[in-house]
Amino acid sequence: MMLNQSSLYHHFQHSSKKRTLKLSQHSERLTKRLKSTNAAKTTLECLPNELFYHIFSYLTDRELFTSFNFFPLHRRFNELIHNRTSINLHSIQRSQFIEHFYENSSINPQILRQIRLFNTDETPGLINFFFAIYPLDLFSNLKILALDQPEQKDLLKLMKYFPHLEHLSVRLSTVVRMPTMVYTNLYSSIGNSSLKSLTIHDDPDEPITLPDELSFPNLTKLNLGSLNMFDVQRILRAAPKLASFAFHLNSEQSNRQFEQNLQTNITELDIDGPRAEFNQIDKLLRQTKKLQRLKLVCRGVSASTWENFIKENLSNLINFRFKFDIRQKDIQLIEYEQDWWKTEKKWIVVGHPLSSLIYTIPFIDTKLILNARTAYRQEKCPSSKVSNEYSHIRQLILTLNPLGFKLCQSDEIYFDKVHSLTLIDYKHSQKPISHLRTLINLSTVRHLTIDHRMRSGTFVLLMKEMPNLRSLSGQDVAFSAITNKFQNEHVISFLKENIRKLTLSPFKPCDDIRYVSQLCVIFSRVHHLSLSIKWAVDIWPWLTKIASLSSATVFCRYGSFIDLINDPNNHKWFFNCTYELRSHQDLRLWIE
């Protein structure tokens, strides 16, 4: 127990009645007690409020409630959580949401400045649920709003509040395309608003429909989906303060004339236009004299053309990252290896002898399929080997044959920050784990996808190298293989203790309830399940046997989830969860 100086004094007076102590003795005891008291004050409770709010900014609400559930009756912590200025409901458990937002309000709407809501596979229906409890007009000081996959009805209801925001981010579903009317209303709702940044993530293959009138007087940062060059021009005129602009370029030619004399304040530009030609790109770049950072995917031209253009029009350009398609072009990589590129600008460009791409390094993408082609370039083009070439790769698909795997064993090729790893046809006898360790930093891998050729002994070796593995994906036969037909207790124990997210598809439809039960036992502590099944009713063993399940995404080949939900015998179960039907055979659940 922590004692202050006053309590120590009373304790000393009481003790002195029992026996007499010399001054030196009780002085020594008092000193020891005070030292103990000061040491105790270095505990968590003694941290200042400002530091707690800084810690909160790095946590989602799920992490916040899980981390501080040791102090349920602690008044100070309750007040700190209640008065935080931002909420992030990514992957929150339904029970946590019910407790902290429905039964007890863990937020103060009047001081909240940032809200991030997710209608993903792990929290379907959350956006609608949240705003049914807290209408958006309660948040008088809200400045930042992020909505991940809102439903059409939710988005239409919320649009009238968008003009009062400073930062808005909306990621639209690529599964269900919204009508053109929704997009038109969305852009109209934010016209003449106080928005400083706007991000709308959409299917890059679907063109955006902009309203006839646009006005973004305060906008400085914009990230959009597919635009043609004429709409890009309209946005530049409508947003005079725009400094950062990212979009997917629809390379279809417009019959309308491109304005040549417009000058912008853009310093950062990100253009994804795989089919766009240089003569389309250069018209836009001539309007960005202040440009400092350029990220570009398009069709290539000669190095001398780019060099002359940059010297004439982009004198402030410091960072240039690109991926050029030089198919059917008379372009040689050696053109980009001249001193101006490598020495003066320090832009290192590499190519692939079996591919039509040349690109700057680090590699511009975050996803890579590592196959024999990649290995061949690394082996045959030693001049292009640079250690940080793949430093941006977060998702790696390894499809190397044994020879390609052997070619990749060098100090120059290394993936140090891979979060998601897919191993196809991986056999330890042909591609040893010891070599895989020299290719990939396995300690950063959080998700692993395997196929049925993975064996139990190989998986045991992988387990030791992947301490942060929490998510697993594969066919049911793959999990039977790595557990040696459910006999390897070491693997089973690892899967129980570590795997919290599982994606499982059947190799062939299986009606063996014992086989399904064994899988449910192995993954009994999974929180999120993505599952493909034969019949809708086959969902029950998974839902009833995995006690820790908080969300599920399920697809059935036959039958209908609507019939399952409407069955009176199932009403009680579905009453305790939130569900969303994308179709009769596609169900998302958020479970109590």
N, C-alpha and C positions, 0 to 999 in steps of 0.2 A: 504494500500500500504506500502511496506517495504522501509524505508528511511535509507540511510547511513549517516555518521557523516557530510560529506561535504554538502549534501543537507539540512540537518538540520541547518547548519550554515547560508546558503543563505536565507533560510526561516526566520531565526531569524533577519537578516539584513533588509530584506524587511519589516518585521513587526515593526521594531524599528523606521522606518520613519513615521509611522502612530501614534504611541504613545510611550511615554517614560516609560520604565519599570525599576524598581529597579533591581540592580544586583542580589539580592537574588531571585527575581521573575523569571527572565529568566534563572537563574541557576537551579531553581527548575523545570522549564518546560523542560530544556535541559536534566536533569537527567531522567525525566519521559519518554521523547522520546527515549533516549538511552536504557532504560530498555525495552521499547516496541520493539525496533529494535532487541535487543539481543534475546527476546522471539520469535520473528518472525523467527529468524535463526535456530530454532529447528525444522523447517518443513522438509518435505520429501526431498526437493531439496538440503538440506545442508548435507545429508549423503555422506560419501566418496564413490568413485567408487568401491573400493574393497568390501564394504558391499553390494552394489547393485549386483555385480557379485556373491557373496555368496547367496543372495536371489534368483537370477536367477537359481542357481543350484538345487533349490527345486521345480521349476515350470516347467510344460510342456509349450510348445510354445503357446498353446491355452490359458492357464492361464496367461501367460506373456502378450500376446497382449490384452487380456480382462482387465487385471489389470492396464495396462499403456496406455489405449486408451484415458485417460483424458488429455494426454500431446502430441497430434498428431503433434504439431508444435514446440515442445520443442527440441532444437538442441542437448542438452546434453543427453537426454533420447534416442533419435534416434541413437546417436553415441554409447551409451552403448549397446543397443540392437543389433546394426549392428556388433559390435566388440566382442560379446560374443563368447566363445570358444566351446559351445555345443548347440545342438538343439535336442528337443524331441517333435515329432509331434503326440504324442498319443492323439486321439480323436479331433484333430484340425478340425475346421469348414472349409468347402470348400471355403467359402467366405474369411476367414482369409488367407488361403493358397494362393488363387489367388492374394489377395492384397499384402501380404508380401513376397511372393516368386516368383510370376509370373509377376505381374505388377510393383512391386518395390522390389528390392533385400534387404532383411533385414538381410543378412548374409555376412560375409567376408570369402570366401572360403579359402584364404591363411592362416588364423589363426585358422580355425575351427579344433578342435581336437576330437570331439565326435558327432556322428550322430545316432539318434534312429528313425527308420521309421516303420510304422505299416500298413499292408494290411489287417486289420481286418474288421468286419462287419460295424464298424463305419467309416472307411476310406478305402473302397475298391479301388484298383488301385493307391493308393498313392505312392508306391515305384516306379512304372513305371513313374508316373507323375513327381516325384521329379527328377529322374535321366535323364529324357528327357530335363529338364531345366538346371540341373547342373550335367554334366558328372563327374564321380567319380575321374577322373584324375585331376580335378581342385583343389581337396583338398590335397595339397602337405604335410600338417602336420597332416592329419587325423590319429589317433591312435586307436580310439574305434568306432566300427560299430555294431549296433544291428538291425537286420531285422526280423520282425514278419510276418510270413506267406508270404514270397516272392513267386511270380509265377516262374515257371520253367525257362521261358525265361529270366527273370530278374536275377535270381540266376546265370545262365550260363554266362551272360554278365559280371557280377561283379566279378566272381571268379579270374580273372587275377590280380585284385588289392589286394586280400586277403593277399598275402605274405608280404605286406608293413605295415600291421596292427600289433598292440600289443595285442588288445583284440577284439575278434569276437564272436558275439552271433547270432544264427540263430534258430528261432522257425518255424519248418516246419508244413504245414497243415496236420491234421489227416483226413481230408475229402477226399482230392485227393492225392493219393500216387504217389510220383515221381518215374521214372524209376531207375533201379539200376545204370545205366550209370551216372546219376546226382550225386549220392552219391560217386561213385568212383572218378569222376572228382573233387568233392568238397574236399575230403581228399587228393587227389593228389596235388591240388592247394595250400594247406597250408603246404605241406612237405618242410622241410629245410627253414622254414620262421622264422620271428622274433616274432611270436606269443608267448605271455606269458600266455594268458588264452583263452580257447575255450569252447563255450557252443553250443551244437546242440540238441534242444528239438525235439523229434520225437515220433511217436507212440511206446510205450514200447513193444507192441506185435509183432512189425515188426523188424526182425534182421537187423543190419547194415552190409553193404557190404564194407569192408575195402580193399584198394588197396594192391597189393603184397608187395610194398615197403613203409615203414613208417619212417619218421624222424621228430621229434619235439625237436630240441636241446635246445630251450629256454622255453619250455612250463612248467609252474608251477601249472596251474589250468585247469582241464578238466571235463566237464559234458556232457555225451553222453547218447544215448538211449540203445537199447538192444544189448548186447555183449555176446558171449560165452566165456568160460574161456580161451580158446586158444588165442582169439583176445585180451583179457585183458592182457595176457602175452606179446603179441607182442607190445602193447602200452607201457607197463612198460619198455621194452627194448628200445623203440624208444624215450622215454621221460625221460632221466636220472635225470632231475631237478624237475620232477613232485612232488608236495607237497600236492595237494588236488585233489581227484578223486571221481566222482559220476557217477553211471551207473546203468542200469537195467540188471540183470544177467539172461541170457538165460541158464537154467539149463540142456540143452541137453548135454550129455556126448560127449566129443571129443576123437577121436582115437589117437590124437597126444599126445606125452608125455609132461607133465608139468615140466618146469624147476624148480629145487628145490633150487639152490644156488644163485639165483638173489636176491640182496638186494637193496631196494629202499629208497628214501628220503621222502616218503609219511608220512604226519602227520595227515591228515584228510581224512577219507574214508566214502563214503555213498553207500551202496549196497542194491538194491531193488531186492531180489530174492525169491519170495514167495514159489517157489517149490524147491529151492536149499537145499541140505543136508549139514550138518556140515562138512563132509569129503571133500566137494568141497570148502567150505569157508576157512577151516583151511590151505589149501595149499597156498592160496593167502595171508592170514594173517601172515604166517611164513616169508613172504618177506617184512613185514612192521614193523620192530623192533622199528622204531621211532614214531609209531602211537600214537597220543594223543587223537583224537576224532573219534569215530566209531558210525555210524548209520546203523543199519542192520535189514532187514526183510528177514527171512528164516524159515526153519523148525527147531524146537528146539531139544536140547539134555539136559542131566541132568545138574544141577547147578554145580556139582563137576567137570564135564568135562570142562566147561567153566572156572571155577576158576583155575584149574590146568594149562589150556592152557594159560590164561592171565598171570599168575605168571611166566611161563616159557618163553613166547614169546613176551608179550606185557607189559613190565614193566613200560613203559611211558604212558600207557593209563589212561586218567583222566575222560573223558566223554564217557559213553557207553549208547546209546539209542537203544532199539531194540523192535521188535514185532516178537514173535516166535509162530509158529503153532505147537502145541503139539498133534495133532490128531494122533491116533494110537501109541502114545508113552506112556511109563510107567513113566510119569513125574508128580511130585506133586509141586504145588505152594510153599509149605512150604520149599522146598529145596532152593528157592531163597530168603527166609526170614531169613537166617542165618546172624550172626554178620558180616562176611566178606563182604556181599553184602550191608547190611543196615547201619552198623556203620563205617566200615573202608572205603569202597568205596562210601557210601552214594548213592547207586543206589537202588531206591525203585521200586519193581516189584509187579504188581497186576495181578489178573486173573479174569476169568469169569466162574462161575459154569455152565452156559448154553452155553458156547462157548469153542472153542479149542484154544483160544489165551491167551498168557501171554505177558505182555509188561511193559516197564519202563514208569514212569510218570515224566514230563508231557507226555500225549498221543502223540505218534510219528506222527500221521496224522493231517491234517488241516481240514478234513471233517469227520463228524460223523452223523450217524442216531441214534437218541435217541429214543429207543423203550422200551417195557416192559422188555426185557432182561437186558438192561443197568440198569433200575430201580431196577430189582430184585437183581443184584449184589451189588448195593449200599446199599440195605436193608439187605441182608443176609451176606455180608462180611464187617462188620464194621472195621475190622483191616486194610482193604485196602483203607479206605477213606482218601484222601489227598486233601486239598483245591485247589491245583494247577494242578490237574489231567488233566483238559481240557483247560489249559491256551493257548494252541496252536491252538485250534479249531477256524476257521474263517467261516466255512460253516456248519450250523446245520439244520438237518431235524428232526422235532419233530413229531413223529407218536405215541405218548403215548396214551393208553386208559386212562380213568379216574382213575383207580386204579394205573397204573404205574405212572401217573402224581402226584398222592398223595404221592407215595413212594419216589419221587425225592425231596420232600420238606425238605431239610436239609441244614445246613451251609457248608457241605463238598462238595456238587456238585454245581458248579456255572460256567457259561460261561461268561467271562468278556470281550471278544474281538470278538464277533460274528459280521461279516460283512453281511453275507447272511443267512436269516432265512426262512425256509419253514414250514408252519403250515398246517398239514393235519387233517381233521375232527376236527377242533378246535371250541369248543362251550363254551362260557363264563360260562354258567350255570354249566358245568361239570368240567371245568378247568379255574378257575377265573384268570383274568389279574393280580390281586394282588399276586397270587401264581407264575404266570409266571415271574413277576418282581423279585422274590426271586431266580429264576432259571437262568435268563439271564439278562445281562446288556443291556437293550433294546435301550439305547441311542447310542450305537455303530452300530446299524443295519442300513445298507444303502440300502439293497435289501430285499424285502419280496415277497414270493410266497404263494398264498392262493388258496383254492378250493371253490366250489360253496356252501359249508356248512357254510362259514363265513357270519355272519349277520352284518347289519348296526350298531347296538348298540355296538357290540364287536369291530368293526373296529374303531369306535369313541374313545373307550377306548385305543386302540392300538396307534392311532394317537398321543395322548397326551404323550405317553411314547417313541415315536420314532421321535425326532426332526431332525435327520439326514437322514430320509428315502427319497431316491431320485429315486428308481427303484422299479417297481412292475411287477409281473408276475402272470398270471392266465387265466382261460377261460373267455369268454365274460359274461357268466351267473354269474360268481363270482363278476364282477364289477356291474352288474345289482343288485345283492343281497346287496352289501355293500352300494350302493346308494339308497336302498329301491325303486328300479325301477325308478331311476333318480329323486327321490323326496326329498332326504336328501341334502339340500343346504350346510350344514356344511361339509359333506364328499366331496361333489363336489368341494367346495371351496378349501379344503385341497389338493385334487388331482390336481387341476389346478395350485396351487401355488407351489407345492413341487415335483411332479413326472416329471422327465426329461427323464427317460428311461422306455419303456413299452414293455413287451413281452405278446402277446395276441394270444390265439388259440380258435377257435370256438368250443362250446360244440356240436353244430350241424350246418351244412351249413345254413347260413342266407342270404336271399335275400331282407330283409326288409331294404330299404335305410334309413328310418326314424330311425330305431334302430342303424344303423351304424353311422348316423349323430349325434345322442345323445352321442355315445362313443367318436366321434371326438371332440365334444364340451368339454366334460369332460377332455380329454387329449390334449387340444389345444396347450399346451406349451411343449409338449414332444419333445426332441431333437433326440432320437434314437428309432426306432420302429422295433420290430421283430414280424412278422405277418404271420399267416397261413390263406389262403383264399380258396374259392371253385374254382373260375375261375380267369384267369389272369387279365381280365378286371375289376374285383372287387377291384383292387388296387387303382383306381382313386379317390374314395371319401377320402381315407386316405391321399393320396399325395396332394390333392388340398385343403382339409379342415384344415390340421394341418400346419399352416403357419410357425411355428418355426422349423419344421423338418429339420434336417441336414443329417441324414443317415437312411437307412431302409434295413432290411433283410426280404425278402418275399418269401414264398413258396406257390404254387398253386397246387391244386389236378388235375385240368383239364385245358386244353388250353396250350398255349405256350407264354412265355415272348418274345421270338424272334419275333413272329408275331406282338406282341404289339409294340415292338421297331421299327420294319421295316414299320409299318403303317405310310404313309406320314403325316397323321393328327397329329401324335405324335412326329414328328422329332424335332419341336421347343422345346418341353418340355425336351426331352432327350439330346438335344444339351447343355443344361445348367446344366448337371450333369455328373458325372462319374459313370459308371455302370460296373458290372462284372457278367457274367453268369456262374454259376457252372454247370447248366444243363438247359434244356428248361423250367423247372418249379422252378428253384432256382435262385433268383435274388438278387444282393446286389447293393445298390445305395448310392452314396455320392453326396448330393444335394447342389446346389448353396445357 
